[in-house]
Amino acid sequence: MNFTEIAMNRQSCRKYDATKGVEEEKLQAILQAAQLAPSACNGQPYRLTVCTGDSAKAVAEATTGMGLNRFAKDAPILIVISEEPYVKTAAVGAKLKNNDYRSMDIGIVAAYITAEAAVQGLGTCILGWLDDDKIRKICGLNAPVRLVITVGYAAEGDPLRKKKRKNLEDLVQYCN
């Protein structure tokens, strides 16, 4: 698949096949893609915690407040992305430029994870609705949890939905 095909076919999966696990080689391909994601000063200011089995179920439960993300319980893998400290050069740049590079870097690594998962034939959903304290306890983390990504096979008959996006004219501005 080329990148445009990945972008056209990747969607937030909200219906997983709870009976089908993810092959180890596919998980490793996803994690290797994450390792290659660019970040400010190559600092990679995040940690990826791969949750399977009981820990995946517990993390999924910690993303379902107010009835949201119920589908997460059927995903066999949940990848928790927690924030780590900047490397010194990125910390200086962030302070001088008043810019949150960690959030950008976490968004980029999430994009790499979901894109490679699509290449591997897997569904993903990026979850920002989560209980930070509960997930920290489940995963033994001291740093803030920023995102959780569900990973698994989409359930049979889960159709590719039409993309709803802004028109390019409403999204893009040119400056000469």
N, CA, C and O of each residue as an XYZ file, in Angstrom:
704
protein
N       0.844     -1.188      0.000
C       0.000      0.000      0.000
C       0.882      1.241      0.000
O       1.881      1.299      0.717
N       0.513      2.230     -0.801
C       1.219      3.502     -0.694
C       0.540      4.346      0.389
O      -0.502      3.961      0.919
N       1.128      5.484      0.707
C       0.627      6.258      1.841
C      -0.818      6.720      1.639
O      -1.615      6.678      2.576
N      -1.158      7.157      0.431
C      -2.534      7.615      0.179
C      -3.520      6.468      0.367
O      -4.613      6.669      0.897
N      -3.145      5.275     -0.062
C      -4.024      4.118      0.148
C      -4.181      3.820      1.641
O      -5.273      3.491      2.103
N      -3.106      3.935      2.372
C      -3.193      3.743      3.827
C      -4.153      4.773      4.424
O      -5.036      4.422      5.205
N      -3.979      6.032      4.057
C      -4.835      7.106      4.589
C      -6.302      6.911      4.203
O      -7.198      7.211      4.993
N      -6.543      6.420      3.017
C      -7.926      6.208      2.568
C      -8.580      5.014      3.276
O      -9.791      5.011      3.500
N      -7.784      4.009      3.623
C      -8.334      2.779      4.187
C      -8.268      2.688      5.699
O      -8.963      1.865      6.295
N      -7.449      3.514      6.333
C      -7.352      3.486      7.782
C      -8.520      4.262      8.382
O      -8.820      5.377      7.956
N      -9.164      3.673      9.356
C     -10.241      4.362     10.065
C     -10.232      3.927     11.520
O      -9.579      2.949     11.883
N     -10.949      4.651     12.335
C     -11.065      4.273     13.739
C     -11.968      3.057     13.842
O     -13.165      3.133     13.565
N     -11.385      1.940     14.241
C     -12.136      0.691     14.368
C     -12.903      0.716     15.682
O     -12.328      0.931     16.749
N     -14.187      0.497     15.588
C     -15.013      0.495     16.794
C     -15.773     -0.815     16.961
O     -16.742     -0.911     17.714
N     -15.289     -1.831     16.222
C     -15.897     -3.157     16.348
C     -14.815     -4.180     16.027
O     -14.492     -4.417     14.863
N     -14.257     -4.785     17.082
C     -13.172     -5.746     16.937
C     -13.686     -7.178     17.010
O     -14.713     -7.457     17.630
N     -12.952     -8.077     16.365
C     -13.205     -9.505     16.474
C     -12.511     -9.978     17.752
O     -11.293    -10.160     17.772
N     -13.276    -10.171     18.799
C     -12.724    -10.521     20.115
C     -12.124    -11.923     20.137
O     -11.431    -12.275     21.092
N     -12.373    -12.728     19.111
C     -11.865    -14.102     19.084
C     -10.521    -14.222     18.371
O      -9.918    -15.295     18.357
N     -10.058    -13.140     17.788
C      -8.852    -13.217     16.959
C      -7.737    -12.371     17.554
O      -7.887    -11.161     17.723
N      -6.622    -13.013     17.870
C      -5.459    -12.314     18.398
C      -4.611    -11.727     17.280
O      -4.843    -11.994     16.101
N      -3.634    -10.931     17.663
C      -2.714    -10.307     16.714
C      -1.406    -11.093     16.717
O      -0.841    -11.379     17.772
N      -0.939    -11.434     15.525
C       0.307    -12.175     15.387
C       1.480    -11.324     15.892
O       1.511    -10.107     15.710
N       2.439    -12.000     16.528
C       3.596    -11.317     17.108
C       4.380    -10.541     16.054
O       4.846     -9.436     16.334
N       4.536    -11.085     14.860
C       5.304    -10.377     13.823
C       4.600     -9.088     13.378
O       5.268     -8.123     13.003
N       3.285     -9.061     13.413
C       2.554     -7.837     13.077
C       2.719     -6.797     14.178
O       2.898     -5.613     13.892
N       2.660     -7.230     15.430
C       2.893     -6.311     16.545
C       4.306     -5.744     16.467
O       4.504     -4.545     16.662
N       5.278     -6.585     16.187
C       6.661     -6.109     16.097
C       6.840     -5.118     14.950
O       7.594     -4.155     15.089
N       6.165     -5.331     13.822
C       6.236     -4.384     12.705
C       5.684     -3.021     13.125
O       6.233     -1.984     12.752
N       4.605     -3.027     13.895
C       4.014     -1.784     14.393
C       4.984     -1.071     15.332
O       5.175      0.141     15.231
N       5.590     -1.819     16.237
C       6.506     -1.220     17.196
C       7.778     -0.717     16.516
O       8.335      0.302     16.924
N       8.232     -1.410     15.501
C       9.404     -0.942     14.750
C       9.089      0.340     13.983
O       9.939      1.224     13.880
N       7.873      0.446     13.446
C       7.472      1.688     12.785
C       7.445      2.826     13.797
O       7.878      3.938     13.497
N       6.937      2.551     14.994
C       6.906      3.570     16.056
C       8.317      4.021     16.407
O       8.554      5.206     16.644
N       9.238      3.093     16.440
C      10.624      3.409     16.761
C      11.223      4.379     15.741
O      12.106      5.168     16.078
N      10.747      4.322     14.501
C      11.263      5.174     13.426
C      10.591      6.540     13.344
O      11.016      7.385     12.557
N       9.552      6.771     14.139
C       8.822      8.037     14.085
C       9.734      9.206     14.442
O      10.512      9.114     15.392
N       9.649     10.300     13.694
C      10.458     11.465     14.036
C       9.967     12.130     15.316
O       8.790     12.051     15.668
N      10.897     12.785     15.999
C      10.550     13.532     17.214
C      11.558     14.664     17.380
O      12.651     14.624     16.815
N      11.182     15.659     18.152
C      12.053     16.811     18.376
C      13.396     16.342     18.929
O      13.449     15.644     19.942
N      14.460     16.723     18.270
C      15.832     16.358     18.666
C      16.011     14.848     18.811
O      16.876     14.386     19.555
N      15.192     14.091     18.100
C      15.206     12.620     18.169
C      15.075     12.109     19.603
O      15.594     11.045     19.939
N      14.381     12.871     20.440
C      14.293     12.536     21.860
C      13.286     11.467     22.229
O      13.399     10.860     23.294
N      12.298     11.221     21.370
C      11.247     10.239     21.648
C      10.753     10.356     23.097
O      10.967      9.451     23.904
N      10.093     11.472     23.421
C       9.683     11.723     24.811
C       8.397     11.002     25.207
O       7.440     11.617     25.677
N       8.396      9.703     25.009
C       7.222      8.890     25.327
C       7.671      7.468     25.591
O       8.779      7.067     25.235
N       6.791      6.720     26.218
C       7.005      5.287     26.437
C       5.771      4.593     25.894
O       4.646      5.055     26.086
N       5.996      3.479     25.213
C       4.904      2.657     24.700
C       4.784      1.431     25.593
O       5.740      0.671     25.743
N       3.621      1.240     26.178
C       3.373      0.071     27.016
C       2.342     -0.788     26.307
O       1.199     -0.371     26.120
N       2.746     -1.981     25.915
C       1.876     -2.897     25.183
C       1.123     -3.755     26.188
O       1.726     -4.495     26.965
N      -0.187     -3.648     26.164
C      -1.030     -4.387     27.103
C      -1.800     -5.477     26.362
O      -2.447     -5.224     25.345
N      -1.715     -6.693     26.895
C      -2.456     -7.828     26.362
C      -3.133     -8.537     27.539
O      -2.875     -8.210     28.697
N      -3.972     -9.479     27.245
C      -4.602    -10.282     28.293
C      -5.347     -9.447     29.315
O      -6.107     -8.543     28.968
N      -5.117     -9.766     30.586
C      -5.838     -9.083     31.668
C      -5.508     -7.596     31.737
O      -6.376     -6.780     32.044
N      -4.253     -7.241     31.450
C      -3.912     -5.811     31.501
C      -4.631     -5.047     30.399
O      -5.036     -3.904     30.611
N      -4.800     -5.657     29.216
C      -5.551     -5.000     28.133
C      -7.000     -4.784     28.555
O      -7.572     -3.722     28.311
N      -7.583     -5.785     29.183
C      -8.982     -5.659     29.641
C      -9.103     -4.544     30.686
O     -10.052     -3.761     30.654
N      -8.147     -4.478     31.603
C      -8.185     -3.457     32.654
C      -7.995     -2.062     32.069
O      -8.694     -1.126     32.458
N      -7.055     -1.919     31.139
C      -6.850     -0.614     30.498
C      -8.083     -0.234     29.688
O      -8.511      0.921     29.710
N      -8.652     -1.196     28.978
C      -9.874     -0.920     28.208
C     -10.966     -0.386     29.132
O     -11.659      0.575     28.796
N     -11.113     -1.010     30.286
C     -12.117     -0.565     31.265
C     -11.841      0.878     31.705
O     -12.772      1.638     31.969
N     -10.580      1.244     31.782
C     -10.203      2.594     32.213
C     -10.389      3.638     31.104
O     -10.093      4.816     31.305
N     -10.875      3.208     29.940
C     -11.167      4.154     28.852
C     -12.670      4.275     28.583
O     -13.080      4.936     27.629
N     -13.485      3.641     29.421
C     -14.917      3.561     29.114
C     -15.801      4.448     29.980
O     -17.003      4.199     30.080
N     -15.242      5.468     30.603
C     -16.049      6.359     31.427
C     -17.199      6.981     30.648
O     -17.063      7.289     29.464
N     -18.309      7.161     31.305
C     -19.519      7.764     30.726
C     -20.020      6.993     29.504
O     -20.662      7.562     28.622
N     -19.721      5.698     29.463
C     -20.221      4.852     28.384
C     -19.457      4.939     27.083
O     -19.881      4.361     26.081
N     -18.338      5.648     27.072
C     -17.544      5.784     25.846
C     -16.627      4.579     25.649
O     -16.318      3.859     26.598
N     -16.208      4.374     24.436
C     -15.176      3.398     24.057
C     -15.468      1.963     24.503
O     -14.540      1.214     24.805
N     -16.715      1.581     24.547
C     -17.062      0.219     24.986
C     -16.416     -0.860     24.127
O     -16.145     -1.962     24.606
N     -16.173     -0.546     22.869
C     -15.561     -1.491     21.933
C     -14.141     -1.876     22.334
O     -13.640     -2.914     21.900
N     -13.482     -1.054     23.158
C     -12.081     -1.288     23.515
C     -11.890     -2.639     24.196
O     -10.818     -3.236     24.087
N     -12.895     -3.123     24.884
C     -12.782     -4.394     25.611
C     -12.562     -5.584     24.676
O     -12.077     -6.628     25.112
N     -12.912     -5.436     23.400
C     -12.750     -6.529     22.445
C     -11.421     -6.488     21.703
O     -11.090     -7.431     20.985
N     -10.659     -5.416     21.862
C      -9.355     -5.319     21.201
C      -8.345     -6.161     21.977
O      -8.249     -6.023     23.197
N      -7.590     -7.028     21.305
C      -6.645     -7.883     22.026
C      -5.398     -7.152     22.526
O      -4.730     -7.617     23.450
N      -5.087     -6.002     21.909
C      -3.908     -5.235     22.309
C      -4.300     -3.782     22.516
O      -5.028     -3.205     21.709
N      -3.815     -3.199     23.598
C      -3.931     -1.770     23.809
C      -2.527     -1.239     24.045
O      -1.796     -1.737     24.900
N      -2.161     -0.222     23.276
C      -0.849      0.399     23.433
C      -1.051      1.712     24.173
O      -1.716      2.623     23.681
N      -0.470      1.793     25.356
C      -0.562      2.988     26.190
C       0.645      3.861     25.859
O       1.786      3.402     25.900
N       0.379      5.125     25.531
C       1.463      6.069     25.266
C       1.516      7.050     26.425
O       0.594      7.835     26.644
N       2.618      6.984     27.160
C       2.806      7.902     28.281
C       3.913      8.887     27.941
O       4.790      8.616     27.121
N       3.845     10.028     28.591
C       4.783     11.121     28.330
C       6.033     10.954     29.179
O       5.959     10.711     30.383
N       7.179     11.088     28.530
C       8.464     11.033     29.212
C       9.101     12.417     29.144
O       8.653     13.256     28.362
N      10.137     12.676     29.944
C      10.795     13.989     29.887
C      11.468     14.234     28.541
O      11.853     13.302     27.834
N      11.596     15.508     28.212
C      12.342     15.913     27.035
C      13.814     15.555     27.178
O      14.319     15.419     28.292
N      14.509     15.401     26.040
C      15.965     15.454     26.079
C      16.310     16.930     26.277
O      15.478     17.798     26.010
N      17.509     17.221     26.736
C      17.864     18.597     27.108
C      17.684     19.604     25.972
O      17.163     20.696     26.195
N      18.103     19.254     24.775
C      17.987     20.219     23.672
C      16.534     20.523     23.335
O      16.193     21.674     23.062
N      15.672     19.511     23.351
C      14.255     19.735     23.085
C      13.604     20.529     24.218
O      12.715     21.344     23.973
N      14.042     20.293     25.452
C      13.502     21.034     26.600
C      13.818     22.515     26.465
O      12.966     23.367     26.716
N      15.048     22.814     26.068
C      15.439     24.214     25.880
C      14.600     24.830     24.758
O      14.063     25.927     24.917
N      14.487     24.140     23.639
C      13.693     24.648     22.518
C      12.239     24.869     22.893
O      11.644     25.879     22.519
N      11.663     23.927     23.633
C      10.263     24.046     24.053
C      10.062     25.279     24.925
O       9.072     25.997     24.787
N      11.012     25.515     25.823
C      10.910     26.668     26.718
C      11.100     27.978     25.953
O      10.338     28.927     26.137
N      12.112     28.024     25.103
C      12.389     29.248     24.346
C      11.277     29.599     23.368
O      10.952     30.772     23.183
N      10.704     28.598     22.754
C       9.682     28.827     21.730
C       8.261     28.654     22.264
O       7.293     28.792     21.516
N       8.138     28.355     23.548
C       6.822     28.171     24.159
C       5.966     27.210     23.327
O       4.833     27.512     22.954
N       6.551     26.050     23.055
C       5.891     25.062     22.216
C       5.970     23.695     22.887
O       7.006     23.333     23.444
N       4.895     22.950     22.835
C       4.814     21.641     23.475
C       5.205     20.545     22.481
O       4.341     19.923     21.863
N       6.495     20.318     22.334
C       6.978     19.336     21.367
C       6.575     17.908     21.734
O       6.395     17.070     20.850
N       6.434     17.628     23.011
C       6.059     16.261     23.406
C       4.700     15.879     22.839
O       4.525     14.775     22.324
N       3.740     16.790     22.934
C       2.414     16.483     22.391
C       2.485     16.225     20.890
O       1.830     15.319     20.376
N       3.280     17.024     20.196
C       3.448     16.811     18.759
C       4.074     15.450     18.502
O       3.605     14.698     17.647
N       5.132     15.129     19.241
C       5.831     13.868     19.045
C       4.931     12.672     19.341
O       5.000     11.656     18.648
N       4.094     12.786     20.360
C       3.155     11.710     20.690
C       2.135     11.550     19.574
O       1.767     10.426     19.235
N       1.675     12.644     18.999
C       0.758     12.565     17.858
C       1.404     11.890     16.658
O       0.771     11.092     15.967
N       2.669     12.216     16.417
C       3.377     11.606     15.285
C       3.548     10.108     15.503
O       3.287      9.327     14.588
N       3.979      9.687     16.688
C       4.177      8.253     16.915
C       2.838      7.519     16.830
O       2.790      6.381     16.362
N       1.755      8.149     17.274
C       0.426      7.535     17.147
C       0.064      7.347     15.675
O      -0.506      6.322     15.300
N       0.395      8.333     14.844
C       0.129      8.218     13.407
C       0.937      7.078     12.794
O       0.416      6.327     11.970
N       2.188      6.941     13.180
C       3.021      5.850     12.656
C       2.464      4.491     13.088
O       2.422      3.555     12.289
N       2.041      4.384     14.335
C       1.469      3.129     14.838
C       0.222      2.760     14.049
O       0.088      1.623     13.597
N      -0.681      3.700     13.884
C      -1.944      3.389     13.208
C      -1.747      3.134     11.721
O      -2.450      2.308     11.138
N      -0.804      3.828     11.101
C      -0.537      3.603      9.681
C       0.048      2.205      9.459
O      -0.395      1.481      8.567
N       1.035      1.828     10.264
C       1.628      0.487     10.092
C       0.616     -0.600     10.421
O       0.610     -1.648      9.776
N      -0.228     -0.373     11.400
C      -1.275     -1.352     11.708
C      -2.185     -1.550     10.494
O      -2.575     -2.677     10.189
N      -2.518     -0.476      9.810
C      -3.348     -0.582      8.604
C      -2.637     -1.407      7.535
O      -3.259     -2.243      6.879
N      -1.340     -1.176      7.361
C      -0.559     -1.959      6.406
C      -0.612     -3.449      6.784
O      -0.644     -4.311      5.906
N      -0.619     -3.739      8.066
C      -0.643     -5.120      8.555
C      -2.044     -5.735      8.525
O      -2.220     -6.892      8.906
N      -3.051     -4.958      8.068
C      -4.417     -5.471      7.998
C      -5.163     -5.412      9.316
O      -6.145     -6.128      9.516
N      -4.696     -4.556     10.217
C      -5.295     -4.443     11.550
C      -6.043     -3.131     11.699
O      -5.732     -2.146     11.030
N      -7.030     -3.128     12.580
C      -7.764     -1.925     12.918
C      -7.183     -1.294     14.164
O      -6.591     -1.973     15.003
N      -7.358      0.016     14.277
C      -6.890      0.760     15.449
C      -7.893      1.853     15.774
O      -8.700      2.249     14.934
N      -7.827      2.324     16.991
C      -8.564      3.521     17.378
C      -7.735      4.242     18.439
O      -7.278      3.635     19.408
N      -7.550      5.537     18.240
C      -6.784      6.358     19.176
C      -7.750      6.909     20.215
O      -8.705      7.607     19.877
N      -7.499      6.592     21.479
C      -8.391      6.997     22.558
C      -7.726      8.054     23.440
O      -6.633      7.845     23.966
N      -8.392      9.166     23.589
C      -7.920     10.216     24.480
C      -8.781     10.312     25.726
O      -8.406     10.974     26.694
N      -9.936      9.655     25.708
C     -10.822      9.617     26.868
C     -10.348      8.461     27.739
O     -10.553      7.297     27.393
N      -9.713      8.776     28.869
C      -9.110      7.725     29.683
C      -8.951      8.193     31.119
O      -8.965      9.389     31.413
N      -8.801      7.222     31.997
C      -8.554      7.498     33.412
C      -7.057      7.323     33.659
O      -6.569      6.207     33.842
N      -6.347      8.434     33.662
C      -4.890      8.438     33.794
C      -4.433      7.689     35.037
O      -3.544      6.842     34.949
N      -5.019      7.980     36.188
C      -4.587      7.346     37.440
C      -4.738      5.825     37.383
O      -3.835      5.093     37.787
N      -5.872      5.357     36.885
C      -6.095      3.904     36.809
C      -5.100      3.238     35.870
O      -4.550      2.183     36.185
N      -4.872      3.853     34.721
C      -3.955      3.242     33.755
C      -2.524      3.256     34.284
O      -1.778      2.298     34.081
N      -2.143      4.322     34.950
C      -0.797      4.347     35.562
C      -0.615      3.186     36.529
O       0.426      2.529     36.529
N      -1.631      2.933     37.355
C      -1.547      1.833     38.325
C      -1.483      0.488     37.620
O      -0.682     -0.369     37.996
N      -2.315      0.290     36.605
C      -2.341     -0.979     35.876
C      -0.978     -1.261     35.236
O      -0.474     -2.383     35.290
N      -0.397     -0.232     34.637
C       0.840     -0.396     33.863
C       2.114     -0.102     34.650
O       3.217     -0.280     34.133
N       1.974      0.342     35.879
C       3.147      0.663     36.685
C       3.902      1.867     36.151
O       5.133      1.873     36.126
N       3.171      2.881     35.724
C       3.776      4.079     35.140
C       3.798      5.225     36.142
O       2.891      5.362     36.962
N       4.836      6.041     36.070
C       4.926      7.246     36.890
C       4.620      8.500     36.092
O       4.412      9.567     36.672
N       4.589      8.389     34.783
C       4.402      9.546     33.908
C       2.964      9.611     33.399
O       2.266      8.597     33.380
N       2.516     10.804     32.982
C       1.149     10.960     32.499
C       0.859     10.108     31.263
O       1.675     10.019     30.345
N      -0.307      9.493     31.259
C      -0.781      8.750     30.094
C      -1.470      9.753     29.176
O      -2.361     10.486     29.604
N      -1.056      9.781     27.925
C      -1.613     10.746     26.975
C      -2.592     10.132     25.996
O      -3.598     10.758     25.662
N      -2.323      8.918     25.525
C      -3.207      8.248     24.579
C      -3.185      6.754     24.827
O      -2.237      6.215     25.397
N      -4.248      6.093     24.387
C      -4.298      4.635     24.335
C      -4.747      4.293     22.920
O      -5.694      4.886     22.402
N      -4.065      3.334     22.298
C      -4.443      2.902     20.951
C      -4.876      1.447     21.016
O      -4.108      0.579     21.434
N      -6.113      1.183     20.598
C      -6.592     -0.189     20.501
C      -6.084     -0.778     19.195
O      -6.012     -0.084     18.180
N      -5.731     -2.065     19.222
C      -5.204     -2.745     18.039
C      -5.822     -4.138     17.957
O      -5.842     -4.875     18.943
N      -6.320     -4.490     16.784
C      -6.862     -5.828     16.572
C      -7.478     -5.938     15.194
O      -7.412     -5.008     14.390
N      -8.066     -7.067     14.937
C      -8.753     -7.273     13.665
C     -10.170     -6.733     13.764
O     -10.871     -6.976     14.746
N     -10.580     -6.005     12.749
C     -11.964     -5.523     12.702
C     -12.899     -6.725     12.611
O     -12.567     -7.733     11.987
N     -14.049     -6.613     13.226
C     -15.046     -7.676     13.162
C     -15.532     -7.844     11.726
O     -15.562     -6.888     10.951
N     -15.906     -9.054     11.390
C     -16.455     -9.358     10.069
C     -17.632     -8.425      9.776
O     -18.510     -8.225     10.615
N     -17.630     -7.873      8.596
C     -18.731     -7.004      8.191
C     -18.622     -5.577      8.684
O     -19.556     -4.794      8.510
N     -17.501     -5.218      9.297
C     -17.311     -3.827      9.725
C     -16.900     -3.035      8.485
O     -15.758     -3.134      8.035
N     -17.820     -2.253      7.934
C     -17.551     -1.616      6.628
C     -16.592     -0.429      6.728
O     -16.486      0.222      7.767
N     -15.903     -0.170      5.628
C     -15.095      1.037      5.522
C     -16.072      2.195      5.369
O     -16.869      2.231      4.432
N     -15.999      3.141      6.301
C     -16.921      4.275      6.278
C     -16.391      5.373      5.363
O     -15.183      5.524      5.177
N     -17.305      6.121      4.807
C     -16.932      7.261      3.965
C     -16.243      8.306      4.849
O     -16.717      8.621      5.941
N     -15.141      8.824      4.368
C     -14.400      9.843      5.122
C     -15.160     11.169      5.074
O     -15.611     11.606      4.015
N     -15.290     11.789      6.228
C     -15.901     13.117      6.322
C     -14.787     14.093      6.674
O     -14.303     14.117      7.805
N     -14.396     14.881      5.714
C     -13.292     15.811      5.913
C     -13.667     17.163      5.332
O     -14.557     17.259      4.487
N     -12.992     18.200      5.784
C     -13.181     19.532      5.226
C     -12.748     19.529      3.761
O     -11.893     18.739      3.361
N     -13.337     20.406      2.977
C     -12.857     20.625      1.619
C     -11.468     21.231      1.699
O     -11.151     21.938      2.656
N     -10.634     20.959      0.699
C      -9.292     21.517      0.698
C      -9.304     23.038      0.787
O      -8.442     23.630      1.437
N     -10.285     23.678      0.134
C     -10.360     25.141      0.173
C     -10.558     25.663      1.597
O     -10.111     26.760      1.934
N     -11.230     24.869      2.422
C     -11.471     25.265      3.813
C     -10.324     24.877      4.745
O     -10.255     25.324      5.889
N      -9.439     24.048      4.238
C      -8.369     23.517      5.053
C      -7.013     24.130      4.750
O      -6.173     24.277      5.638
N      -6.805     24.488      3.485
C      -5.477     24.911      3.032
C      -5.477     26.384      2.664
O      -6.404     26.890      2.031
N      -4.438     27.042      3.067
C      -4.222     28.450      2.700
C      -2.835     28.560      2.071
O      -1.880     27.964      2.570
N      -2.720     29.296      1.011
C      -1.432     29.524      0.353
C      -0.938     30.914      0.691
O      -1.724     31.856      0.793
N       0.351     31.037      0.863
C       0.949     32.326      1.162
C       2.169     32.466      0.270
O       3.108     31.675      0.365
N       2.159     33.478     -0.600
C       3.285     33.697     -1.523
C       4.175     34.800     -1.030
O       5.172     35.124     -1.676
